[in-house]
Amino acid sequence: MKKIGLLKTILIPFVFCAATALNSPAQTLTVLHNFAGSDGGNPTVGLVLATDGNFYGTAYTGGSKNAGTAFRITPSGTLTTLYNFCQQQYCGDGAQPMQIIQGRDGNFYGVTISGGNGETGGVIFKLTPSGSESVPAKFCNPNYSCGSGPQVGSHPTSLMQANDGNF
Protein backbone atom coordinates (compact mmCIF):
# COMPACT_ATOMS: atom_id res chain seq x y z
CA MET A 1 0.00 0.00 0.00
CA LYS A 2 2.87 2.39 0.81
CA LYS A 3 4.36 1.75 -2.65
CA ILE A 4 1.14 2.90 -4.37
CA GLY A 5 1.04 6.10 -2.24
CA LEU A 6 4.66 6.88 -3.07
CA LEU A 7 4.04 6.18 -6.75
CA LYS A 8 1.08 8.59 -6.78
CA THR A 9 3.19 11.24 -5.05
CA ILE A 10 5.82 11.00 -7.78
CA LEU A 11 3.57 10.51 -10.83
CA ILE A 12 0.94 13.19 -10.20
CA PRO A 13 3.41 16.14 -10.34
CA PHE A 14 5.14 14.53 -13.33
CA VAL A 15 1.87 14.21 -15.27
CA PHE A 16 0.90 17.79 -14.37
CA CYS A 17 4.26 19.16 -15.57
CA ALA A 18 4.10 17.15 -18.80
CA ALA A 19 0.55 18.33 -19.56
CA THR A 20 1.48 21.95 -18.83
CA ALA A 21 4.53 21.77 -21.11
CA LEU A 22 2.48 20.33 -23.96
CA ASN A 23 -0.13 23.08 -23.72
CA SER A 24 2.31 26.01 -23.28
CA PRO A 25 2.56 28.38 -26.23
CA ALA A 26 5.98 29.00 -27.75
CA GLN A 27 7.73 32.14 -26.63
CA THR A 28 9.36 34.47 -29.09
CA LEU A 29 12.29 36.80 -28.62
CA THR A 30 12.04 40.31 -30.01
CA VAL A 31 15.20 42.40 -30.37
CA LEU A 32 14.34 45.95 -29.31
CA HIS A 33 17.63 47.60 -30.30
CA ASN A 34 21.05 46.77 -31.75
CA PHE A 35 23.72 49.08 -30.40
CA ALA A 36 25.90 50.60 -33.11
CA GLY A 37 28.64 52.21 -31.01
CA SER A 38 27.56 55.80 -31.47
CA ASP A 39 24.59 55.13 -29.14
CA GLY A 40 26.63 52.93 -26.81
CA GLY A 41 28.18 49.50 -26.84
CA ASN A 42 28.37 46.50 -24.54
CA PRO A 43 25.26 46.98 -22.40
CA THR A 44 26.45 44.57 -19.70
CA VAL A 45 24.06 45.18 -16.80
CA GLY A 46 20.30 44.61 -16.73
CA LEU A 47 17.66 47.18 -17.49
CA VAL A 48 15.51 48.97 -14.91
CA LEU A 49 11.77 49.20 -15.48
CA ALA A 50 11.08 52.74 -14.28
CA THR A 51 7.89 54.22 -12.89
CA ASP A 52 7.21 55.91 -16.27
CA GLY A 53 6.89 52.49 -17.97
CA ASN A 54 10.18 52.77 -19.90
CA PHE A 55 13.39 50.84 -19.42
CA TYR A 56 16.64 52.55 -18.42
CA GLY A 57 20.14 51.19 -18.65
CA THR A 58 23.78 51.82 -19.38
CA ALA A 59 26.22 50.78 -22.07
CA TYR A 60 29.79 50.21 -20.88
CA THR A 61 31.48 51.61 -23.99
CA GLY A 62 30.68 53.70 -27.05
CA GLY A 63 28.70 56.89 -27.27
CA SER A 64 29.90 60.22 -28.60
CA LYS A 65 32.84 60.28 -26.16
CA ASN A 66 33.59 56.52 -26.27
CA ALA A 67 33.21 56.12 -22.51
CA GLY A 68 29.69 54.66 -22.31
CA THR A 69 26.13 55.93 -22.28
CA ALA A 70 22.97 56.02 -20.19
CA PHE A 71 19.80 55.44 -22.19
CA ARG A 72 16.04 55.07 -22.10
CA ILE A 73 14.27 52.52 -24.28
CA THR A 74 10.52 52.22 -24.71
CA PRO A 75 8.82 48.81 -24.66
CA SER A 76 8.39 49.18 -28.44
CA GLY A 77 12.16 49.70 -28.94
CA THR A 78 12.69 53.46 -29.34
CA LEU A 79 16.08 54.24 -27.81
CA THR A 80 17.05 57.69 -26.51
CA THR A 81 20.60 58.35 -25.35
CA LEU A 82 20.25 60.40 -22.18
CA TYR A 83 23.91 60.93 -21.39
CA ASN A 84 27.35 60.31 -22.93
CA PHE A 85 30.02 59.64 -20.32
CA CYS A 86 33.45 61.16 -20.79
CA GLN A 87 37.01 59.80 -20.76
CA GLN A 88 38.65 60.25 -17.38
CA GLN A 89 41.32 62.73 -18.46
CA TYR A 90 38.75 65.18 -19.86
CA CYS A 91 35.99 65.44 -17.30
CA GLY A 92 34.93 64.34 -13.85
CA ASP A 93 31.71 62.50 -14.62
CA GLY A 94 33.16 59.01 -14.78
CA ALA A 95 33.57 56.50 -17.56
CA GLN A 96 32.34 52.96 -18.19
CA PRO A 97 29.01 53.01 -16.34
CA MET A 98 27.74 49.89 -14.69
CA GLN A 99 24.49 49.41 -12.77
CA ILE A 100 21.72 52.01 -12.71
CA ILE A 101 18.79 52.12 -10.29
CA GLN A 102 15.80 54.41 -9.89
CA GLY A 103 15.84 56.22 -6.55
CA ARG A 104 12.85 57.08 -4.45
CA ASP A 105 13.02 60.64 -5.78
CA GLY A 106 12.44 59.43 -9.36
CA ASN A 107 16.02 60.14 -10.48
CA PHE A 108 18.47 57.46 -11.54
CA TYR A 109 21.67 56.63 -9.71
CA GLY A 110 24.57 54.52 -10.81
CA VAL A 111 28.29 53.95 -10.70
CA THR A 112 31.15 54.06 -13.15
CA ILE A 113 34.19 51.87 -12.67
CA SER A 114 36.64 54.53 -13.81
CA GLY A 115 36.89 58.25 -14.30
CA GLY A 116 36.55 61.21 -12.04
CA ASN A 117 39.13 63.79 -13.18
CA GLY A 118 42.21 61.62 -13.30
CA GLU A 119 41.69 59.71 -10.06
CA THR A 120 40.35 56.83 -12.18
CA GLY A 121 38.56 55.34 -9.19
CA GLY A 122 35.03 55.77 -10.50
CA VAL A 123 32.07 57.84 -9.40
CA ILE A 124 28.50 57.65 -8.18
CA PHE A 125 26.34 59.57 -10.64
CA LYS A 126 22.84 61.00 -10.51
CA LEU A 127 20.84 61.25 -13.72
CA THR A 128 17.47 62.95 -14.11
CA PRO A 129 14.91 61.33 -16.44
CA SER A 130 15.60 64.18 -18.90
CA GLY A 131 19.35 63.44 -18.95
CA SER A 132 20.94 65.99 -16.62
CA GLU A 133 23.91 64.33 -14.88
CA SER A 134 25.75 65.21 -11.66
CA VAL A 135 28.36 63.46 -9.51
CA PRO A 136 27.57 63.39 -5.77
CA ALA A 137 30.61 61.22 -4.91
CA LYS A 138 33.95 60.10 -6.38
CA PHE A 139 36.10 57.12 -5.52
CA CYS A 140 39.86 57.31 -5.28
CA ASN A 141 42.22 54.79 -6.78
CA PRO A 142 44.91 54.21 -4.12
CA ASN A 143 47.59 54.62 -6.83
CA TYR A 144 46.69 58.32 -7.18
CA SER A 145 46.79 61.27 -4.84
CA CYS A 146 43.21 62.24 -4.15
CA GLY A 147 43.78 65.18 -1.88
CA SER A 148 42.78 65.33 1.75
CA GLY A 149 39.37 63.72 1.30
CA PRO A 150 38.50 60.20 2.42
CA GLN A 151 40.00 57.35 0.47
CA VAL A 152 36.92 55.17 0.12
CA GLY A 153 38.07 52.61 -2.43
CA SER A 154 37.82 52.42 -6.18
CA HIS A 155 36.09 50.75 -9.12
CA PRO A 156 32.55 50.29 -7.75
CA THR A 157 30.24 47.95 -9.64
CA SER A 158 26.84 48.38 -8.00
CA LEU A 159 24.70 50.59 -5.83
CA MET A 160 21.57 50.16 -3.71
CA GLN A 161 19.28 52.47 -1.78
CA ALA A 162 18.59 51.47 1.81
CA ASN A 163 15.28 51.82 3.65
CA ASP A 164 16.52 55.04 5.28
CA GLY A 165 16.99 56.62 1.81
CA ASN A 166 20.79 56.55 1.86
CA PHE A 167 22.90 54.77 -0.75
MARVO-826646 format. One record per residue: x, y, z of N, C-alpha, C in turn; residue number from 1; residue in one letter. Coordinates in steps of 0.05 Angstrom, whole numbers, plus 5000, padded with zeros to 4 digits. Layout:
N
- X,Y,Z,X,Y,Z,X,Y,Z,NUM,A .
...
END
This chain:
167
- 5016,4976,5000,5000,5000,5000,5017,5025,5000,1,M .
- 5040,5025,5015,5057,5048,5016,5070,5053,4989,2,K .
- 5075,5032,4973,5087,5035,4947,5068,5050,4928,3,K .
- 5042,5044,4930,5023,5058,4913,5021,5088,4920,4,I .
- 5021,5094,4946,5021,5122,4955,5045,5137,4946,5,G .
- 5068,5125,4948,5093,5138,4939,5093,5141,4908,6,L .
- 5083,5122,4894,5081,5124,4865,5062,5146,4857,7,L .
- 5040,5150,4870,5022,5172,4864,5035,5199,4870,8,K .
- 5050,5200,4892,5064,5225,4899,5084,5233,4878,9,T .
- 5096,5214,4865,5116,5220,4844,5103,5225,4817,10,I .
- 5083,5208,4810,5071,5210,4783,5053,5234,4780,11,L .
- 5038,5242,4800,5019,5264,4796,5033,5290,4788,12,I .
- 5054,5298,4802,5068,5323,4793,5081,5319,4766,13,P .
- 5091,5295,4760,5103,5291,4733,5082,5294,4711,14,F .
- 5059,5282,4715,5037,5284,4695,5028,5313,4692,15,V .
- 5026,5328,4714,5018,5356,4713,5038,5372,4697,16,F .
- 5064,5368,4703,5085,5383,4689,5086,5376,4659,17,C .
- 5082,5351,4652,5082,5343,4624,5058,5355,4609,18,A .
- 5035,5355,4622,5011,5367,4609,5014,5397,4605,19,A .
- 5025,5410,4625,5030,5439,4623,5049,5446,4601,20,T .
- 5071,5430,4599,5091,5435,4578,5079,5431,4550,21,A .
- 5061,5412,4547,5050,5407,4521,5030,5428,4512,22,L .
- 5017,5441,4532,4997,5462,4526,5009,5490,4526,23,N .
- 5034,5494,4533,5046,5520,4534,5052,5531,4507,24,S .
- 5045,5556,4501,5051,5568,4475,5081,5574,4474,25,P .
- 5091,5574,4449,5120,5580,4445,5124,5609,4451,26,A .
- 5147,5615,4462,5155,5643,4467,5173,5653,4445,27,Q .
- 5170,5678,4439,5187,5689,4418,5204,5712,4430,28,T .
- 5227,5715,4419,5246,5736,4428,5245,5759,4407,29,L .
- 5241,5783,4417,5241,5806,4400,5264,5824,4407,30,T .
- 5282,5830,4388,5304,5848,4393,5293,5876,4392,31,V .
- 5297,5891,4413,5287,5919,4414,5307,5939,4402,32,L .
- 5333,5933,4404,5353,5952,4394,5379,5938,4391,33,H .
- 5393,5944,4369,5421,5935,4365,5439,5960,4368,34,N .
- 5457,5959,4387,5474,5982,4392,5495,5983,4370,35,F .
- 5500,6008,4360,5518,6012,4338,5544,6025,4346,36,A .
- 5549,6031,4371,5573,6044,4380,5568,6073,4385,37,G .
- 5556,6088,4366,5551,6116,4371,5530,6120,4392,38,S .
- 5512,6101,4396,5492,6103,4417,5499,6086,4441,39,D .
- 5523,6075,4442,5533,6059,4464,5541,6031,4453,40,G .
- 5555,6017,4470,5564,5990,4463,5567,5974,4489,41,G .
- 5564,5948,4487,5567,5930,4509,5549,5936,4533,42,N .
- 5523,5936,4529,5505,5940,4552,5507,5914,4569,43,P .
- 5522,5915,4591,5529,5891,4606,5513,5887,4631,44,T .
- 5497,5906,4639,5481,5904,4664,5452,5906,4657,45,V .
- 5435,5893,4672,5406,5892,4665,5393,5919,4664,46,G .
- 5369,5919,4653,5353,5944,4650,5336,5947,4675,47,L .
- 5328,5973,4680,5310,5979,4702,5284,5988,4690,48,V .
- 5262,5975,4698,5235,5984,4690,5228,6007,4709,49,L .
- 5227,6031,4698,5222,6055,4714,5192,6060,4718,50,A .
- 5186,6078,4736,5158,6084,4742,5143,6097,4719,51,T .
- 5158,6107,4698,5144,6118,4675,5138,6097,4654,52,D .
- 5144,6072,4659,5138,6050,4641,5159,6044,4620,53,G .
- 5181,6060,4620,5204,6055,4602,5226,6041,4616,54,N .
- 5244,6030,4601,5268,6017,4612,5291,6036,4610,55,F .
- 5309,6035,4631,5333,6051,4632,5356,6033,4636,56,Y .
- 5379,6040,4624,5403,6024,4627,5428,6039,4619,57,G .
- 5450,6025,4620,5476,6036,4612,5490,6018,4593,58,T .
- 5506,6030,4576,5524,6016,4559,5553,6022,4567,59,A .
- 5569,6002,4571,5596,6004,4582,5615,6020,4565,60,Y .
- 5612,6019,4539,5630,6032,4520,5613,6048,4500,61,T .
- 5627,6060,4481,5614,6074,4459,5602,6101,4467,62,G .
- 5585,6111,4451,5574,6138,4455,5592,6158,4441,63,G .
- 5584,6183,4442,5598,6204,4428,5626,6210,4439,64,S .
- 5631,6201,4464,5657,6206,4477,5671,6179,4482,65,K .
- 5660,6157,4472,5672,6130,4475,5678,6122,4504,66,N .
- 5661,6130,4522,5664,6122,4550,5638,6111,4562,67,A .
- 5619,6105,4545,5594,6093,4554,5571,6113,4553,68,G .
- 5547,6102,4555,5523,6119,4554,5502,6110,4575,69,T .
- 5484,6127,4581,5459,6120,4596,5437,6125,4577,70,A .
- 5417,6107,4576,5396,6109,4556,5369,6101,4568,71,F .
- 5348,6109,4553,5321,6101,4558,5311,6087,4533,72,R .
- 5297,6065,4537,5285,6050,4514,5256,6044,4521,73,I .
- 5239,6050,4502,5210,6044,4506,5205,6015,4502,74,T .
- 5183,6004,4511,5176,5976,4507,5174,5969,4477,75,P .
- 5169,5989,4460,5168,5984,4431,5195,5986,4418,76,S .
- 5216,5994,4432,5243,5994,4421,5255,6021,4413,77,G .
- 5242,6043,4420,5254,6069,4413,5275,6077,4434,78,T .
- 5300,6079,4426,5322,6085,4444,5328,6115,4443,79,L .
- 5332,6126,4467,5341,6154,4470,5366,6154,4487,80,T .
- 5388,6164,4477,5412,6167,4493,5408,6191,4511,81,T .
- 5409,6186,4537,5405,6208,4556,5431,6222,4563,82,L .
- 5453,6207,4564,5478,6219,4572,5502,6203,4560,83,Y .
- 5522,6218,4551,5547,6206,4541,5568,6211,4562,84,N .
- 5579,6190,4574,5600,6193,4594,5626,6201,4580,85,F .
- 5645,6211,4595,5669,6223,4584,5694,6209,4594,86,C .
- 5715,6208,4577,5740,6196,4585,5751,6210,4609,87,Q .
- 5764,6195,4626,5773,6205,4652,5791,6229,4651,88,Q .
- 5808,6232,4631,5826,6255,4631,5813,6281,4622,89,Q .
- 5788,6280,4613,5775,6304,4603,5754,6315,4621,90,Y .
- 5742,6299,4638,5720,6309,4654,5717,6292,4679,91,C .
- 5701,6300,4697,5699,6287,4723,5674,6270,4727,92,G .
- 5660,6264,4705,5634,6250,4708,5636,6220,4707,93,D .
- 5660,6209,4705,5663,6180,4704,5662,6169,4677,94,G .
- 5671,6144,4674,5671,6130,4649,5665,6101,4654,95,A .
- 5654,6088,4635,5647,6059,4636,5626,6054,4658,96,Q .
- 5602,6064,4653,5580,6060,4673,5572,6031,4676,97,P .
- 5564,6025,4700,5555,5998,4706,5525,6000,4713,98,M .
- 5518,5990,4736,5490,5988,4745,5477,6016,4747,99,Q .
- 5451,6016,4742,5434,6040,4746,5409,6032,4760,100,I .
- 5400,6048,4780,5376,6042,4794,5359,6068,4795,101,I .
- 5333,6065,4799,5316,6088,4802,5312,6093,4832,102,Q .
- 5319,6117,4841,5317,6124,4869,5288,6132,4876,103,G .
- 5284,6134,4901,5257,6142,4911,5248,6169,4901,104,R .
- 5267,6186,4894,5260,6213,4884,5254,6213,4855,105,D .
- 5255,6190,4841,5249,6189,4813,5273,6192,4795,106,G .
- 5296,6201,4806,5320,6203,4790,5334,6176,4789,107,N .
- 5354,6174,4772,5369,6149,4769,5397,6153,4781,108,F .
- 5407,6132,4793,5433,6133,4806,5449,6109,4796,109,Y .
- 5475,6112,4793,5491,6090,4784,5520,6095,4790,110,G .
- 5537,6077,4781,5566,6079,4786,5581,6075,4760,111,V .
- 5604,6087,4759,5623,6081,4737,5648,6068,4750,112,T .
- 5661,6051,4735,5684,6037,4747,5710,6053,4743,113,I .
- 5709,6074,4727,5733,6091,4724,5724,6119,4720,114,S .
- 5743,6137,4718,5738,6165,4714,5736,6181,4740,115,G .
- 5733,6206,4736,5731,6224,4759,5755,6243,4760,116,G .
- 5761,6256,4738,5783,6276,4736,5810,6265,4743,117,N .
- 5817,6243,4731,5844,6232,4734,5848,6213,4757,118,G .
- 5830,6213,4777,5834,6194,4799,5829,6165,4790,119,E .
- 5814,6162,4769,5807,6137,4756,5795,6116,4776,120,T .
- 5783,6125,4797,5771,6107,4816,5742,6102,4812,121,G .
- 5729,6118,4795,5701,6115,4790,5685,6136,4806,122,G .
- 5659,6138,4799,5641,6157,4812,5614,6144,4817,123,V .
- 5599,6158,4834,5570,6153,4836,5557,6176,4821,124,I .
- 5539,6170,4803,5527,6191,4787,5497,6192,4792,125,F .
- 5486,6215,4788,5457,6220,4790,5448,6230,4763,126,K .
- 5427,6218,4752,5417,6225,4726,5387,6230,4727,127,L .
- 5378,6254,4718,5349,6259,4718,5337,6244,4694,128,T .
- 5311,6240,4694,5298,6227,4671,5302,6242,4645,129,P .
- 5307,6268,4646,5312,6284,4622,5341,6283,4613,130,S .
- 5359,6272,4629,5387,6269,4621,5407,6287,4633,131,G .
- 5400,6302,4654,5419,6320,4668,5434,6303,4688,132,S .
- 5461,6304,4686,5478,6287,4702,5494,6303,4723,133,E .
- 5498,6292,4747,5515,6304,4767,5529,6282,4781,134,S .
- 5551,6289,4796,5567,6269,4810,5568,6276,4840,135,V .
- 5551,6262,4856,5551,6268,4885,5575,6256,4900,136,P .
- 5589,6236,4888,5612,6224,4902,5632,6212,4882,137,A .
- 5658,6214,4889,5679,6202,4872,5694,6182,4889,138,K .
- 5705,6162,4876,5722,6142,4890,5751,6148,4882,139,F .
- 5769,6140,4899,5797,6146,4894,5813,6120,4891,140,C .
- 5826,6118,4869,5844,6096,4864,5868,6100,4883,141,N .
- 5876,6081,4899,5898,6084,4918,5925,6090,4904,142,P .
- 5927,6086,4878,5952,6092,4863,5954,6122,4856,143,N .
- 5934,6138,4863,5934,6166,4856,5931,6183,4882,144,Y .
- 5940,6207,4881,5936,6225,4903,5908,6238,4900,145,S .
- 5891,6235,4919,5864,6245,4917,5859,6268,4936,146,C .
- 5880,6281,4945,5876,6304,4962,5871,6295,4991,147,G .
- 5859,6312,5007,5856,6307,5035,5830,6292,5041,148,S .
- 5813,6287,5021,5787,6274,5026,5791,6245,5033,149,G .
- 5769,6232,5041,5770,6204,5048,5777,6186,5025,150,P .
- 5792,6166,5030,5800,6147,5009,5781,6123,5013,151,Q .
- 5760,6123,4998,5738,6103,5002,5739,6079,4984,152,V .
- 5760,6075,4969,5761,6052,4951,5759,6061,4923,153,G .
- 5758,6042,4905,5756,6048,4876,5742,6026,4861,154,S .
- 5734,6033,4837,5722,6015,4818,5696,6002,4828,155,H .
- 5676,6018,4836,5651,6006,4845,5636,5993,4822,156,P .
- 5620,5973,4828,5605,5959,4807,5575,5960,4812,157,T .
- 5565,5967,4835,5537,5968,4840,5530,5987,4862,158,S .
- 5504,5992,4865,5494,6012,4883,5466,6003,4892,159,L .
- 5459,6009,4917,5431,6003,4926,5423,6025,4944,160,M .
- 5397,6030,4946,5386,6049,4964,5373,6035,4988,161,Q .
- 5382,6042,5012,5372,6029,5036,5344,6041,5044,162,A .
- 5332,6028,5063,5306,6036,5073,5306,6065,5084,163,N .
- 5329,6074,5095,5330,6101,5106,5335,6122,5084,164,D .
- 5336,6114,5058,5340,6132,5036,5369,6137,5028,165,G .
- 5388,6128,5044,5416,6131,5037,5425,6109,5018,166,N .
- 5447,6115,5004,5458,6095,4985,5482,6082,4997,167,F .
END
